[in-house]
Amino acid sequence: MTVLRSTIDTNSDDYASLRAAMLDKIAEIDAEHAKTIDGGGPSYVKRHRDRGKLLPRERIQLLLDPDTPFLELSPLAAWGTQFHVGASMVTGIGIVEGVECAIMSHEPSIKGGTQNPYTLKKGLRLQQIAAENGLPTINLVESGGADLPTQADIFTPAGATFRNMTRASAAHRPVISLVFGNATAGGAYVPGMSDYVVMVKERAKVFLAGPPLVKMATGEESDDETLGGAEMHARYSGLADYLANDEIDAIRRGRQIIANLNWRKAGPGPSRPAEEPLHDPEELLGLIPTDLKRPFDPKDVIARIVDGSRFDEFKPLYGSSLVTGWASVHGYPIGILANARGILFSQEAHKGSQFIQLCNQTDTPLLFLQNTTGFMVGAEYERDGIIKHGAMMINAVSNSRVPHITINMGSSYGAGTYGMCGRSYDPRFLFNWPNSKSAVMGGEQLAGVLSIVARQAAAAKGLEFDEAADAAMRKNIEEQIERESLAPFLSARLFDDGIIDPRDTRTVLGLCLSVAHNAPVAGVKDGFGVFRM
């Protein structure tokens, strides 16, 4: 393969300026991430600790194999809403007894670990990742169930949580629950539908209704321990498979359960030399323009994330606004599609579609490096068939069966988001860089469209156009679209799996590829849909 050369002058003023701007963006995201670690705040964290309990990330750290990474997912869920940043839950993927596991931990220092609508979305996303990648799941349980004031947005969709657990078990993807405290009401079905359950003595309380509700419903007097204590479930109901003496013991037993699974990955292991890139990933900070309309060469990004900076480019002279080719990351072969100048023309659509088909023939996972403003518009391009050509690429993405991973490096606008495997096209993982944006179009363009429509409507009615009102409308729309296109806004709504530091891209990709290979890796075997050529 060709070893990529760098086109970046790291001594230039432009590079220094871009690096400083990216570091500022990273600092902003880091400040928001810190809020997720704070839990419910100092007083609630202290109260939790005073009860002799560990915090969720401490539980996870003890669960994981020493010196192994934890890929936290959706840490900014619920950002900018009435709910705590992080949505009262920690989710991610970590290694336990050598096995990559999907891990969920409630945050009991926030409203007792109750679940709001964003908590539900976050949990469902983790279950989807576990299902697609064939992972066991470990639930670290301490939750009061649904946040009742938001029950209207939780109750109906929450049933999918339990449905997914039963399907996981049927697919031989074990679900393990370690219960550290309350598991109340609907939350009781989490251990109830798990393959393995560990409960902490004198701490775990699992019941469909607590003592007050039981008294109101039946008149029966009871206490927590008699009604749903760990020892009762271990001795009488049989819900607890293991009775742990304390939290450390529960985590030890959870690790032993994983060790006994005799787990084997269904996909192939790394097959290429996992050499570090020849170009320093630190230099990614100075690659991306602050003005996303300004193009940059994605091969400079590829050179800093793939093994040995090796890249075998496919069709380099055709459809040059889309770079395609083969490489490997941490030894795993991948096919890469990367936007070079933002706009996708017909040639790019043809090239991308063919490349996706080729990667499916060879069972090669795909990496989409997004920086697109969408498919080209205009009378000439409509006559040339941009709709059917764009549809062809979207068809290829939709029906491809190899694992997809998407990184938004800059902009992700319009139908280009679809052609480059945006969230609605179910990539196994999707991450944003801190500078990235995504929307139907840019704020200036959208406001301009609305202004043109309003002018035409006024002219059709013979009315004088209100220029002052139009200017105010444009300003408001531009500000709204700018706000709603930013990475934290998208991450808050789980339109990505997290915002990552560009320097961590290679590591994150390596983890994701390793996770994806827990399941069989196979491309389309029975053909795609109809391509409108």
N, C-alpha and C positions, 0 to 999 in steps of 0.2 A: 504494500500500500504506500501511497504518497505520504511523506511527512510534511505536514502543513508548516508554512513559514508565517511569521507574525508580520502584520502591516502596521502595528501600533508603535508610535514613538512615545515611549514612557517618560521621556525627558521634556516633552512639550508642555506649554502652558495649557493647551486644550485638555490634554490628558489629566493634568493636575486639577483643573477645574471640574472635570467630570467625576474624578475620583472623590473630590471633596463633596460634591453634590450627592453622590451615591452614599457616602458615609453618613451624611445628614439624614438621608431617608432611612438607612439602617438603624440609626440611633432612635428615630421616631418609632419604628416598629419594635425595637428592643424595649422601649419605655412602655409600650402597650403590653408586650409579653410579660413584663415584670408584674403587671397588675393581676395576671392569671395566677402567679405564684403566691400572691398575698392572700388568696382565699377570701374569707369574709371580713378580713381586717384584723388588726392586732388583738382586739378584745375577744373576738370569736375564736381566733386561732389559739389564744391562751386558754380559753375555757375548754377547748378540745384537748389540748395538751395536758391540762390539769386532770383530766379524766384518764390520763395514762394512755392516750391514743396517738397513733402516728398520723401524719398528714398524707394525702394521696400520693404525692410524688416520693415521699419516703417509703411508702409501701411498695411502690413500683421499683424503686432503686434496690430494695432488699430482695425483691422477686427476681430481678434480672441477674444473669451471669455476670460476675465481676468484670469490669473494664470492657463492657460491650455497650453499643450505642442504643439509644431509645429514640425512634423517629416519632416525635409528637405530632399529632394531626389536629387540624382545626383549632389551634390555640386561641385565635381571635374570634371564635364563634360568639355571637351576640354583641360584638363591639358596636358602640354607638346606640345601643338600645337601652331599655329600662332595666335589663338584666346584667349581671356581672359579666365582665369579659372572661371568656372561656366557657360560659354556659354551665357552670357548676359541675363540670366533669372533665377529667383528663382522659384522653384516648391516644393510642399510638401503637407502634409495633416494636417489640423488643425480643431479645433472645433469652429463653429460659431452658436450662439443661440442653443447650445446643439447638433448640427448636424455635423458629420464628413464630411468635404468637401475637394475635390481636389482643390488646389489653385495654380494659376500661376501668376507671376508678372514680367513684363518686367523690364529690367535694363536700364533706359533712359540715364544714365550718360556714357554709352558705346555706341558710334556711334548712339546716339538717339534711342537706343533700337532695332536697326535693327537685323535681325535674320540670323545667319550663319548656316552651316549644322549641327553643334552640338546643336544649339538652337532648330532646328527642331526636332532632335532625342529626345531631352529632353522633349519637349512639347508633342510629340507623345507617349512617355513612360508614361507621366502623364495621358494622355487620356486612354491609355490601362489599367492603374491601376484603373481609375475611372469606366471604363466599367466592368472590371472583378469583382470589389467589390461593384458596384451599388451606386456610390457616385455622388452627385451634384458637379458641377464645378463652381468656381469663377475665372474669368479672370480679373486681374488688368492691364489695357491696357494703354500702352504708347510706341508705336513702329512706326518706319519709314518704316516698311515692311521688305522686303528681303535686305540683304547685297548684292548689285548688282554685285560686282566682283565675288561672289560665286554663282550666280544665276543658273549656270549649275547644281550644286549639290542640289539646293533647289527647283526650280520651279516644276519639275515633281512630286517628292514625297510630296511636301507641300499640294497638293490637299487633301491628307488624313486627314489633320487637319480639314477641313471644312466638309468632309464626316463624320468624327467621331462626330462632333458637331450635325449634323442633326440626326444621329443615336442615340445619347444620348437623344435628345429631344423626339424621337419616343419611346424610352425605358422608358420614364417618369423620366429621370435623368436630371433635369433642368440645364441649362447653364446660368450663370449670368455674364455680363460684366460691369465693372465699368471703364469708359473711362476718364483718367486723362489728356491726351495730344493727340498727333498725333496717328491716326490709318489710315495709308495710303495704297493705292493700295490693294494688297491682304489682308493686315492687316485690311482693312475696313470690310471684310467679317466676322471677329471675332464678332464684335457687330451685324453685319448683320444677323448672323445665331444663335444668342443667344436668349434664351427665354425671358430674361429680360435685359434691357439696361439702365444704369444710365450714364449721361454725365455731366461733370463739366462745368458750365457756364463760357464762355470766355476763357476756357482752352482746352476743347476737340475739336479736328478737325478731322472729319471723312469724307474722300472722296476717290474715286477711283483714281483720278488724281488731283494733286495740281495745283494751278494757273499757274505755268510755263508750265506744260504739257498741260493743257487745252488751253492755248494761242497757243502753237505750233500745237496742233491737230485741233483746231477749229477757232482760231483767237479771241476767246472770252476773254475779260478782266474781271478778277474777283479778289476777295481777299479771304483769308482763312475763315473768319467768314461768308461771304455770301455764299461761296461755300460749306462749310461743318461744320460750327460752331454748338455748342451744342444747342443754341436757335433756329437756323433754323431747326435742326432735331427734336426738341421738338414741334415746332409750325407748321411746314409744311410737312416735309418728313415722320414724324411719327416714325423714327428710334429710337429716344430717348423716353423711357417710362417715365423717370424721369429726371428732370433738377435740378442738385445739385448746391448749391451756392458756394461750395468749396470742397476740397478733404475730409475734415472731414464729411461734409454733405453727400457726395457720399458714404462713408464707412458706415455711419449710415443707409442710405437707403438700401445699400446692405445687412446689417444685418437684416433689417426689412423684406426684400424679403425672406430671409432664414427662418425667424420666421413664415412667412405666408405659408410655404410649407406644414405644417402639416406632417412632415417627420416621417416615422416609419421604423425601421430596419426590414428586412425580415428574418433575421437569429435569432437563439436563443441567449439569453444573457448568462452571466457566470453562471455556475451551480455547481461550486466547491468552497470550502473556498480559498480565495485569500491571503493565508498567505505568509509572506516573507520566503525566503529560510533559513534553519538553518545555512548554511555556507555562509560566507560573500562574496558577488560578487566582492569585492575589491581583493580577493585572485586569481581571474581569471588572473590577471597580471603575476603571477608567475607560471602558469601552463604549458605554451606552450614553448617547446624547440626552441631555435634559429635555431638549425639544424632540419629542418622539416622531415628528415629521421628518427629521433628519435621518437619512439611512446610515446603516453601518454594516460591515461585512460579517455575516454570521460565522464564517470560517475562522474568524479570530476567537469566537466563543468556542467553537468545536475544538480548536487547537488546544484549549485550556481545560477541557473536560474529558477527552477520550484518551484511551491508552496510547502512550507513546506519541501523541498528537498525530496518529496515523488516520488517514481518511481517503477512501477510494471513491471519488466523486463519480456520480452517474449522470450522463447527458450534460456535461459542463457547458456546452455551447448552445443548448436549447432551453428555452424557458428560464433564462438566467435570473429572474426574480425569485425563483425557488431553487434552493440548493438541496440536492439529494445525494445520498451516498452511504457507504458502509463503513462501520468502525466497530470498536468494542469499548466497554466501560467495565472496569474491574474484571476483565476476562470474559464478559458476556457479550456476544455479538449483537449489534443493533443496526437498524436502518434509520437514517436521520433525514427528516424534512425540515428545512429551515428557511424562513422568509428572508430574502436579501434586500429587496427594495419596497417591501410593504404590499404593493398591489399584485394581485393574482390575475394574470391574463389567460387566454385560452391555452397557450403553449404550456404555461405552468400547471394548469388543470390536467392536461393530457399527461405531462411528465409525472406529476404527483400520483395520478391514478395508476399508471404503469408501474411505478416504483412500489406502490403499496401492494399491487398484485404479485410482483416479484418477491417481496419479502414474505408474503403469505405462502408462496411456493416453497420457500426454504425455511419456514417456521422461525423467522427472524423477528423479534420484537421491534417496535417502532418508537422513535423519539421525535416528537413534534416540538420544534423551537419556534414559538410564535412571535412575530412582529409584523402584523398584517393590518392594513386598512380595508381589506375586503377585495372582492372581485371588481374588475374595471367596469365602469359605466359609461354610457354615451351611445349615440346613434350608430356609429361605426361598429362598436363592439357588440351591440345588440344584433345588428345584421349578421355579424360573423358567428353568432350563436353562443355568446358568453353564458347565457342561462343554462343551456344544455351541457356546456363544457364544465361549468361550475358544478352542476348537478351530478356530472359523472364523477368528479373528485369526491363530492360528498357521499355518493353511492359507495365508492371504494372505501372511504373511511368507515361508513356505517356498517358495512358487511365484512370488513376485515376481522379476523379472529385471533390474530396474534396479540400479545399484550401491547397496549399503547400507554406511553407516558408523555405528558405535555408540560412544557415550561413556557410561561408567558414572559418573554424577555423585555417587552416594550408595550406595543399596542396589540389589541385583539378586538377588531371592529367588524361589524356587519357579518355577512355570510362567510367572510374569511375565517371567522371564529369556528364555523362549522367545518369548513374544508380542512382546517388545521387542528381538528379534534378538540374542540372546546368541551366544557362540562357536560352539555346535553348529549355528547357523543360517547359518554362513558369511558374515558380513559381510565386505566387502572389507578393512576395517580395524576393529579394536576397541581402544580405549584406556580405561584407568582413571584417575580422579583419585586422588591419594594417600590420601584419606579413605574411599574406596569399599570396599564389602564385597559378597561374593556367596556364597550357599550355598543348600541346599535349603530352609532356614528359619533363623530366628535361634536362637542357642544356648539361650536360655531356653525358647523354645517346644519345641525338639527334646528337651531334657532333660525338660521337663514331659510330653511325649507318652510317652517311655520310662517315666517314673515312673507315669503312669496305667495303662499296659499292665501294668507289674509289680504294681501294687496289685490290678488285676483278676485277674491270674494267681494271686496269693497267696490272694485271697478265694475263687476257684473251687476251690482245693485245701484250703480250710479252714485255711490257715496264717496265723500272726501276721506282720504286715508289719514289716520291719526298717527303722525310720525313720532310724537312723544311717547304715546302708549306702546308703539311698536318697539322703540328703543328700550323702554323699560322691560317689555316682554322678553326681548332678546337677551338682555342682561341677566334676568332671572333664570331663563332657560339655560344659558351658558353656565351659570354658577351651579344650577341643579345637576346638569349632566356631568360637569367636572367633579362634583362631590360624589356622585353615584358611580363614577367610572374608576375611582381610586381603589388601589389594592385592599386597604383595610375594609372598605365598604363591601367589597366582593367577598372577602374572607369571612366577614361577620355573618354573611348569609350562606356560608358553606358552598360558595361557587368555586372554591379551590380547596385544597387540602392543607394549605398553609402558605405563608409568605416566607421565603428563604433568602438568606444572604447569598448573593451570587457565588461567593467563594466556596460555599458548601454544596454547590450544584453537583459536582462529581460524586461526592460522598452520598448525597441523597439519591442520586440515580443508581449508584451501586447497591444501596440498600433496597430500593424499589425493585430492581431487576432480580436480586436474590430472592425477595419475597414472591415475585411473580412466578418464579421457577419452583415454588412449592406445588403448583398445579401443572398439569400437562401444558406444554407450549406447542401449539399447532395452528397452522393457518387454515384458510378456507379450502375445503376438499371437494365441495360440490358446487362450485361456481358462485359468481356474484349475481346481482340483479341485472336488469337490462341497462347497458350503457348506451346513451344517446350520442352516437359519434358525430 
